[in-house]
Amino acid sequence: MIISANNPNRKSWLKVDKNSDFPIQNIPFGVFITRDDIITIGSRIGDFAIDLGAFHQLGYFKGIPLTDDIFLQDNLNDFIADGRKTWRLVRNRISEVFDVTNGILRDNANHKDKIIFRMDEVEMLLPVAVGDFTDFSTSKMHATNIASLSDNTDNTLSANWTQMPVGYHSRSSSIVPSGTKIRRPYGQTKPDEGSTIPNFGPTELLDFELEMAFITTDANVLGDRIPIKETEEYIFGLVQLNDWSAKDIQAWEKVPFGPFLGKNFASTISPWIVTLDALEPFRVENTNNTEKPLAYLEQKEKGSYDIHLQVGIKPENGEETIISNSNFKYTYWTMAQQLAHHTVNGCPVESGDLMGSGAISGPTKDSYGSMLELTWKGENPITLKDGTERKFINDNDTVIMRAHCKNNKVRIGFGECVGKILPAK
């Protein structure tokens, strides 16, 4: 099926800034509360939210086999479970109706009032009910840096790291949408020298982790695996992920860093899911995977995506300082390889599952994906625009992440992934 929604020459009759993350070629999916306190599934063009529940009820998806209530739910799980053919038909229809040459909705003031909202009139919610959350470690530079910065290691990657995508299962219950404030967590940390009793209190080494995450649909049953050539059929799209971490709690839990209480207190995602179809023009070769993997992990087609990533810190009552610029293409393992490995033992994957990339660090010091690396465990503090320094994240700091793709024809973005740190209780 042709993805007509990706036509780079298409323009919308809605006003869209040239630097917007959400041109008519994007058509992401999310969930929001309207000004009438109705929860609906929607899409976005420019600074306008589109109520797909109303859009469907008013007949604009005529001819597409959709249940009456598919967009009248508080999550996208059922829509995602309908599969790629349905996703493409829906994206194509939305782009057709909002095309500058199409007046069917543009010239119907009554329908427009029911379907279109300004972004400042809606409240974004979590787009999916996340059943399971897996976080991988797919950036070789990040893994290498962590090994170098960790205590009691030989400063090398484990032998399995270049043989398979390493991951762990985190908590779906603490995933929150952008804008949710995060409370500094408590936990055990390393005992003082000469003591065997661990310290207990708020983390002093609160960190962000710059990640992307993909969202799956129903893929397989218990005992079946997904061949790598089929994996992308089961990937709906991506969000940006800040998988917050408490490095001192992690360091005491496990060497090099434990993936338990130091990680599961909060994970922030951007609220709009950008489909894999919308990102198709930005595929690139995976040049980072330098060792030939086992046959089930061999990916013949381009599997990486050129997504520019950015992190800023904004102190309370201060100006934002950009502290990192990285790229999703720096991952060693692709999404297809991650999903193939995830199911090679017969593990079932379901609609709405979230798969994090792990922190993404580039080849230069200003492209690292965590404060631990950017400040090299606090040895090189970052100076913000207000003159204050940061080794890690302070109370009342706001961390702002952004992600976008851009070529000479179109820009596709994810919006912002924002979280403010509140003092520990």
C-alpha positions as CSV (number, residue, x, y, z in Angstrom):
1,M,0.0,0.0,0.0
2,I,1.3,3.4,-1.0
3,I,1.9,5.7,2.1
4,S,0.4,8.8,0.5
5,A,0.5,10.6,3.9
6,N,4.3,10.9,3.5
7,N,4.0,13.0,0.3
8,P,6.6,15.7,1.0
9,N,4.8,18.1,-1.3
10,R,1.5,18.0,0.5
11,K,0.4,21.1,2.4
12,S,-2.4,21.5,4.9
13,W,-5.1,24.1,5.1
14,L,-4.3,24.3,8.8
15,K,-1.6,26.8,9.6
16,V,1.7,25.0,10.3
17,D,5.0,26.7,11.2
18,K,7.9,25.7,8.9
19,N,9.8,24.5,11.9
20,S,7.0,22.6,13.4
21,D,7.5,18.9,14.5
22,F,4.0,18.1,13.3
23,P,3.6,18.9,9.6
24,I,0.8,17.1,7.6
25,Q,3.4,14.4,6.8
26,N,3.7,13.4,10.4
27,I,0.2,12.4,11.5
28,P,1.2,11.0,15.0
29,F,-1.3,9.4,17.4
30,G,-2.0,10.3,21.0
31,V,-4.7,10.5,23.7
32,F,-6.0,13.8,25.2
33,I,-8.8,15.4,27.2
34,T,-10.7,17.9,25.2
35,R,-12.0,21.3,26.5
36,D,-15.4,19.4,27.1
37,D,-13.6,17.0,29.4
38,I,-13.9,14.1,26.9
39,I,-11.1,11.6,26.6
40,T,-10.4,10.8,23.0
41,I,-7.8,9.4,20.7
42,G,-6.4,12.0,18.4
43,S,-3.7,13.2,16.0
44,R,-1.9,16.5,15.5
45,I,-1.1,18.9,12.7
46,G,0.9,22.0,13.7
47,D,-0.5,23.4,16.9
48,F,-3.9,21.8,16.4
49,A,-5.2,18.6,18.0
50,I,-7.6,16.5,15.9
51,D,-10.3,14.5,17.7
52,L,-10.4,11.3,15.8
53,G,-13.4,10.1,17.8
54,A,-15.5,13.0,16.4
55,F,-13.7,12.6,13.0
56,H,-14.9,9.0,12.8
57,Q,-18.4,9.7,14.1
58,L,-18.9,12.4,11.5
59,G,-18.1,10.0,8.7
60,Y,-14.6,11.0,7.6
61,F,-13.3,7.4,7.8
62,K,-16.1,6.1,5.6
63,G,-14.9,3.0,3.7
64,I,-12.2,2.0,6.2
65,P,-13.2,-1.0,8.3
66,L,-13.1,0.4,11.9
67,T,-15.3,-0.3,14.9
68,D,-17.6,2.5,16.0
69,D,-15.7,3.0,19.3
70,I,-12.1,2.5,18.1
71,F,-11.2,6.1,18.8
72,L,-13.5,6.6,21.8
73,Q,-11.1,4.9,24.2
74,D,-8.6,6.1,26.7
75,N,-5.7,4.4,25.0
76,L,-4.5,3.3,21.6
77,N,-4.0,-0.4,22.3
78,D,-7.0,-1.7,20.3
79,F,-6.2,0.6,17.3
80,I,-2.6,-0.5,17.4
81,A,-3.8,-4.2,17.5
82,D,-5.6,-3.6,14.2
83,G,-2.3,-3.8,12.4
84,R,-0.2,-1.8,9.8
85,K,-2.8,-1.9,7.0
86,T,-5.3,-0.1,9.2
87,W,-2.7,2.4,10.5
88,R,-1.8,3.3,6.9
89,L,-5.4,3.7,5.8
90,V,-6.1,6.0,8.7
91,R,-3.0,8.1,8.2
92,N,-3.6,8.4,4.5
93,R,-7.3,9.5,5.1
94,I,-6.4,12.1,7.7
95,S,-3.8,13.6,5.3
96,E,-6.3,13.7,2.4
97,V,-9.0,15.5,4.5
98,F,-6.5,18.1,5.8
99,D,-4.9,18.6,2.4
100,V,-5.0,22.3,1.3
101,T,-7.0,21.3,-1.8
102,N,-9.7,19.4,0.1
103,G,-12.6,21.5,1.3
104,I,-14.8,18.7,2.7
105,L,-13.9,19.5,6.3
106,R,-12.2,22.9,5.8
107,D,-15.5,24.4,4.6
108,N,-17.7,22.9,7.3
109,A,-17.5,25.2,10.3
110,N,-19.8,23.0,12.4
111,H,-17.7,19.9,11.9
112,K,-14.4,21.8,12.4
113,D,-15.6,23.0,15.8
114,K,-16.2,19.4,16.9
115,I,-13.0,18.0,15.5
116,I,-10.2,20.6,15.8
117,F,-8.8,22.0,19.0
118,R,-5.9,24.3,19.8
119,M,-3.1,22.4,21.6
120,D,-3.5,24.8,24.6
121,E,-7.2,23.6,24.9
122,V,-6.3,19.9,25.5
123,E,-4.4,17.9,28.1
124,M,-2.2,15.1,26.8
125,L,-2.4,11.7,28.5
126,L,-0.4,8.5,28.2
127,P,-1.0,7.2,24.6
128,V,-1.1,3.5,25.5
129,A,-1.8,1.2,28.5
130,V,1.7,-0.2,28.8
131,G,1.5,-3.9,29.7
132,D,5.2,-4.5,29.7
133,F,8.3,-2.2,29.6
134,T,11.6,-3.6,28.4
135,D,14.7,-1.4,28.5
136,F,17.7,-2.4,26.3
137,S,21.3,-1.3,26.3
138,T,22.0,-0.6,22.7
139,S,24.5,2.3,22.6
140,K,28.0,0.9,22.6
141,M,29.5,4.3,23.5
142,H,27.2,4.6,26.5
143,A,28.0,1.1,27.7
144,T,31.7,1.6,27.3
145,N,31.5,4.9,29.2
146,I,29.6,3.3,32.0
147,A,32.1,0.4,32.2
148,S,34.9,3.0,32.5
149,L,33.1,5.0,35.2
150,S,32.0,2.0,37.3
151,D,33.7,0.7,40.4
152,N,35.1,-2.9,40.6
153,T,35.1,-3.5,36.9
154,D,37.9,-4.1,34.4
155,N,36.6,-1.3,32.2
156,T,35.5,-3.5,29.4
157,L,32.1,-4.6,28.0
158,S,30.9,-8.0,28.9
159,A,31.5,-10.7,26.3
160,N,27.8,-11.0,25.3
161,W,27.3,-7.3,24.6
162,T,28.2,-7.4,20.9
163,Q,26.5,-10.8,20.5
164,M,22.9,-9.9,21.5
165,P,20.8,-6.9,22.6
166,V,21.1,-6.8,26.4
167,G,18.0,-5.7,28.2
168,Y,16.0,-5.9,31.4
169,H,12.3,-5.6,32.4
170,S,11.4,-2.4,34.2
171,R,8.1,-1.1,35.6
172,S,5.2,0.0,33.4
173,S,3.4,1.4,36.5
174,S,5.8,4.4,36.8
175,I,5.7,5.5,33.1
176,V,4.2,9.0,32.9
177,P,3.5,11.5,30.1
178,S,5.6,14.6,29.4
179,G,4.9,17.4,31.9
180,T,4.4,15.1,34.9
181,K,6.5,16.3,37.9
182,I,9.0,13.7,39.3
183,R,9.6,13.3,43.0
184,R,13.3,12.7,44.0
185,P,13.4,9.0,45.2
186,Y,14.7,7.5,48.4
187,G,16.9,4.4,48.6
188,Q,19.9,2.6,49.9
189,T,23.3,3.8,48.8
190,K,26.9,2.6,49.4
191,P,28.1,2.6,53.0
192,D,30.6,5.1,54.1
193,E,34.3,4.0,54.2
194,G,34.9,1.8,57.2
195,S,31.2,0.9,57.7
196,T,29.1,-2.1,56.6
197,I,25.8,-0.3,57.1
198,P,24.4,1.3,53.9
199,N,23.2,4.9,53.9
200,F,19.5,5.6,53.4
201,G,18.0,8.8,52.0
202,P,17.2,10.8,48.9
203,T,19.4,10.1,45.9
204,E,22.2,12.6,45.5
205,L,23.1,11.4,41.9
206,L,19.8,11.9,40.1
207,D,20.3,11.5,36.4
208,F,18.4,11.5,33.1
209,E,18.9,8.9,30.4
210,L,18.4,10.1,26.8
211,E,16.4,7.4,25.0
212,M,13.9,6.5,22.3
213,A,11.3,3.8,22.7
214,F,9.2,1.8,20.3
215,I,5.7,0.6,20.8
216,T,4.6,-2.8,19.6
217,T,1.4,-4.5,18.5
218,D,0.2,-8.0,19.2
219,A,2.9,-10.1,17.6
220,N,3.1,-13.7,18.7
221,V,1.8,-16.4,21.0
222,L,3.7,-18.0,23.8
223,G,6.4,-20.3,22.4
224,D,6.6,-18.6,18.9
225,R,9.4,-16.3,17.8
226,I,9.2,-13.4,15.3
227,P,11.7,-13.7,12.4
228,I,13.8,-10.5,12.0
229,K,12.4,-9.9,8.5
230,E,8.9,-9.6,10.0
231,T,9.6,-7.6,13.2
232,E,8.9,-4.1,11.8
233,E,5.4,-5.3,10.9
234,Y,4.8,-5.3,14.6
235,I,6.3,-1.9,15.5
236,F,3.7,0.8,15.6
237,G,5.9,3.8,16.2
238,L,8.3,5.6,18.6
239,V,8.2,8.0,21.5
240,Q,11.1,9.8,23.2
241,L,11.9,8.4,26.6
242,N,13.7,9.9,29.6
243,D,14.3,6.8,31.7
244,W,15.3,8.6,34.9
245,S,17.9,7.0,37.1
246,A,19.4,7.4,40.6
247,K,23.0,6.5,40.0
248,D,24.0,6.1,43.6
249,I,21.1,3.7,44.3
250,Q,22.0,1.8,41.2
251,A,25.6,1.5,42.1
252,W,24.8,-0.1,45.5
253,E,22.2,-2.4,44.0
254,K,24.5,-4.1,41.5
255,V,27.9,-3.5,39.7
256,P,28.1,-1.8,37.3
257,F,24.6,-0.4,37.8
258,G,21.5,-2.2,39.0
259,P,18.2,-1.9,37.0
260,F,15.9,-2.1,40.0
261,L,14.9,0.7,42.5
262,G,17.4,3.1,41.0
263,K,15.5,2.9,37.7
264,N,11.9,2.1,38.3
265,F,10.7,5.2,40.2
266,A,9.8,7.2,37.0
267,S,10.1,7.1,33.2
268,T,8.8,10.0,31.1
269,I,7.6,9.6,27.5
270,S,6.6,12.2,24.9
271,P,2.8,11.9,24.4
272,W,2.7,11.6,20.6
273,I,3.6,8.3,19.0
274,V,5.3,8.9,15.6
275,T,4.6,6.0,13.4
276,L,7.4,3.9,11.8
277,D,5.7,4.8,8.4
278,A,6.2,8.5,9.0
279,L,9.9,7.9,9.8
280,E,10.4,5.9,6.6
281,P,12.2,8.7,4.7
282,F,14.8,8.9,7.5
283,R,16.1,5.3,7.4
284,V,19.9,4.9,7.4
285,E,22.4,2.1,7.4
286,N,23.4,0.7,10.8
287,T,27.2,1.3,10.6
288,N,27.7,0.7,14.3
289,N,27.2,-3.1,14.4
290,T,30.7,-4.1,13.5
291,E,30.5,-7.8,14.4
292,K,28.5,-10.3,12.4
293,P,25.6,-11.5,14.6
294,L,24.0,-14.9,14.8
295,A,21.7,-15.6,11.8
296,Y,18.4,-14.8,13.7
297,L,19.8,-11.2,14.3
298,E,21.0,-10.5,10.8
299,Q,19.2,-7.6,9.3
300,K,19.7,-7.1,5.5
301,E,17.8,-3.8,5.0
302,K,18.5,-0.4,6.5
303,G,17.5,-0.6,10.2
304,S,18.6,2.7,11.8
305,Y,16.9,6.0,11.7
306,D,18.5,9.5,11.6
307,I,16.7,11.1,14.5
308,H,18.4,14.1,16.1
309,L,18.2,14.1,19.9
310,Q,18.7,17.0,22.3
311,V,18.7,17.6,26.1
312,G,18.3,20.8,28.0
313,I,18.3,21.7,31.7
314,K,16.2,24.6,32.9
315,P,16.7,25.7,36.6
316,E,13.7,27.2,38.4
317,N,13.2,30.8,37.3
318,G,16.2,30.4,34.9
319,E,16.9,30.0,31.2
320,E,17.3,26.6,29.5
321,T,20.8,25.4,28.7
322,I,21.3,22.8,26.0
323,I,23.8,20.2,27.3
324,S,23.7,17.4,24.8
325,N,23.0,16.8,21.1
326,S,23.0,13.1,20.1
327,N,21.3,10.9,17.5
328,F,19.3,7.7,17.5
329,K,21.5,6.3,14.7
330,Y,24.3,5.9,17.2
331,T,22.6,2.7,18.6
332,Y,24.5,-0.5,18.0
333,W,21.4,-2.7,17.8
334,T,18.4,-1.8,15.7
335,M,14.7,-2.0,16.8
336,A,14.2,-5.0,14.5
337,Q,17.1,-6.9,16.2
338,Q,15.8,-6.0,19.6
339,L,12.4,-7.4,18.9
340,A,13.7,-10.5,17.2
341,H,15.9,-11.2,20.2
342,H,13.1,-10.4,22.7
343,T,11.0,-13.1,21.2
344,V,13.6,-15.7,20.2
345,N,12.8,-17.7,23.4
346,G,9.1,-17.6,22.7
347,C,8.2,-14.5,24.8
348,P,4.9,-13.1,23.7
349,V,4.7,-9.4,22.8
350,E,1.4,-7.5,23.1
351,S,-0.2,-4.3,21.9
352,G,1.1,-1.3,23.8
353,D,4.4,-2.9,25.0
354,L,7.2,-0.3,25.4
355,M,10.8,-1.1,24.4
356,G,13.4,1.4,25.4
357,S,16.7,1.9,23.6
358,G,18.8,2.5,26.7
359,A,20.7,5.8,27.0
360,I,22.1,6.9,23.6
361,S,25.6,8.4,23.6
362,G,27.3,9.7,20.5
363,P,31.1,9.7,19.7
364,T,31.8,13.2,21.2
365,K,31.7,14.4,24.8
366,D,28.8,16.8,24.0
367,S,26.7,13.9,22.6
368,Y,26.6,11.7,25.7
369,G,23.2,10.5,27.0
370,S,23.4,11.0,30.7
371,M,24.8,13.5,33.3
372,L,27.1,10.7,34.6
373,E,28.9,10.7,31.3
374,L,28.6,14.5,30.5
375,T,30.2,15.4,33.8
376,W,32.3,12.3,33.9
377,K,31.0,11.3,37.3
378,G,31.0,14.9,38.5
379,E,34.6,15.6,37.7
380,N,33.7,18.1,35.0
381,P,30.6,20.0,36.1
382,I,28.4,21.7,33.5
383,T,27.9,25.4,33.8
384,L,24.4,26.6,33.0
385,K,23.5,30.0,31.6
386,D,22.6,31.4,35.0
387,G,26.2,30.6,36.2
388,T,25.3,27.7,38.4
389,E,26.9,24.3,38.0
390,R,25.5,20.8,37.7
391,K,27.1,17.5,38.4
392,F,23.7,15.8,38.4
393,I,20.1,17.0,38.5
394,N,19.1,19.4,41.3
395,D,15.7,19.8,42.9
396,N,13.4,22.1,40.8
397,D,15.4,21.5,37.7
398,T,13.4,20.8,34.6
399,V,14.9,18.4,32.0
400,I,13.7,19.0,28.5
401,M,14.3,16.4,25.7
402,R,13.5,16.9,22.0
403,A,13.7,14.7,19.0
404,H,13.3,15.3,15.3
405,C,14.2,14.1,11.8
406,K,14.9,16.5,8.9
407,N,15.8,16.4,5.3
408,N,15.6,19.0,2.5
409,K,11.9,18.4,2.1
410,V,10.3,17.8,5.5
411,R,10.8,17.8,9.2
412,I,9.2,15.2,11.4
413,G,9.4,15.6,15.2
414,F,8.2,14.2,18.5
415,G,7.5,17.4,20.5
416,E,9.0,17.7,23.9
417,C,9.6,15.2,26.7
418,V,9.6,17.3,29.9
419,G,10.0,16.5,33.6
420,K,10.6,18.7,36.6
421,I,12.3,17.3,39.7
422,L,10.5,17.9,43.0
423,P,12.3,17.6,46.4
424,A,12.1,14.2,48.1
425,K,9.3,13.7,50.6
